[in-house]
Amino acid sequence: MINCNFSMKYIQLTSSKNRRLWNIHDRMPVILKREDEALWLDREVQEGELLESLLLP
């Protein structure tokens, strides 16, 4: 029997638009690199500048 007691959650991160999207929308999605995911999710990390550097479009 398969255990189906799980819940999937997500958050959509957005950033300022780049030059290519200037006429479509004022925000664009941010996609974290796989190697940055653990850093982003680490609750011990409190350095705003470090975390903000991950939010590149």
ABEGO torsion letter per residue (X at the ends): XBBABBBBBBBBBBBBBBAAAAAABABBBBBBBAAAAAAAABAABABAAAAAAAABX
